[in-house]
Amino acid sequence: MSERDPAAGRFAAIQITRLLGVACVIAGMLIATGRILPSLPDWVGYLLIANGLLDVFVIPSILIKKWRTPK
């Protein structure tokens, strides 16, 4: 029985985090411009944009440092 490589799961988690971050940025832009859910205030869209940017640029680097193989 073969064991799963933990690096594959970690890589998938990092890529899914980035993908969801991009989705948050796009949804935030659509909400801020009033194209979807116009009843929501603009700040909700800006909050989603900020959250998405963190998910794309900051969180993956934190996960990479946390899961780095010790030397």
C-alpha positions in Angstrom: 0.0 0.0 0.0 1.5 3.3 -1.0 1.5 6.3 1.3 0.4 9.7 0.1 3.1 12.4 -0.2 2.3 15.2 2.3 3.9 17.7 0.0 1.1 17.1 -2.6 -1.6 17.9 -0.1 0.3 21.0 1.0 0.8 22.2 -2.5 -2.9 21.7 -3.2 -3.8 23.7 -0.1 -1.6 26.6 -1.1 -3.0 26.7 -4.7 -6.6 26.5 -3.4 -5.9 29.4 -1.1 -4.5 31.5 -4.0 -7.5 30.6 -6.2 -10.0 31.5 -3.5 -8.1 34.8 -3.0 -8.5 35.7 -6.6 -12.2 34.8 -6.4 -12.6 37.1 -3.4 -10.9 40.0 -5.3 -13.2 39.6 -8.3 -16.3 39.3 -6.1 -15.2 42.4 -4.1 -14.7 44.4 -7.3 -18.1 43.4 -8.6 -19.7 44.3 -5.2 -17.8 47.6 -4.9 -18.9 48.7 -8.4 -22.5 47.6 -7.7 -22.7 45.0 -10.5 -23.8 42.3 -8.2 -25.7 42.7 -4.9 -26.2 46.4 -5.2 -27.9 46.5 -1.8 -24.6 45.9 -0.1 -22.5 48.9 0.9 -19.2 49.5 -1.0 -17.1 48.8 2.1 -18.1 45.1 1.9 -16.5 44.9 -1.5 -13.4 46.7 -0.4 -13.1 44.3 2.6 -13.4 41.3 0.2 -10.7 42.8 -2.0 -8.3 43.3 1.0 -9.1 39.7 2.2 -8.4 38.3 -1.3 -5.1 40.1 -1.7 -4.0 38.7 1.7 -5.0 35.3 0.5 -3.0 35.6 -2.7 0.2 37.2 -1.4 0.6 36.8 2.3 -1.0 33.5 3.4 0.8 31.2 1.0 4.2 32.5 2.0 3.2 31.9 5.7 2.2 28.4 4.9 5.4 27.8 2.9 7.5 28.9 5.8 5.5 26.8 8.3 5.6 23.6 6.2 9.3 24.0 5.2 11.4 20.9 5.7 13.9 21.4 8.5 17.5 21.4 7.5 
